[in-house]
């Protein structure tokens, strides 16, 4: 049991690891890199590092028990629990290719709302998971710069 938990903790995507992977993508992609090209290159890079990644994952949005639409997650990273096979750790990565910073006045509120919405969606769909991250990555157009914002939520272990 302890070995399984150690493995789960070992494969969580950390902000610094994501920043490093993004920097490698920026450095290695040749030619004009659209958001789709950056998404594919980043997913490949994360898979090479041992993460389980899926691109363009559609998750349902529910309100008062009714399906009202869906969110499309650019990259979903997860780690399964060895004994149950269920997702123990889930991270959503939302990619942007904006000229301005994610922290600028015009964008900050929009980014925060989207991030919190994705977190609610992850909690709903992956109800048995314990650790959630939502990362917003901006491959800034004005400079060869990558910004990463993170939101984390942990649930207590059920006994």
Order of alpha helices (4+ residues) and beta strands (2+ residues): alpha-alpha-alpha-beta-beta-beta-alpha-beta-beta
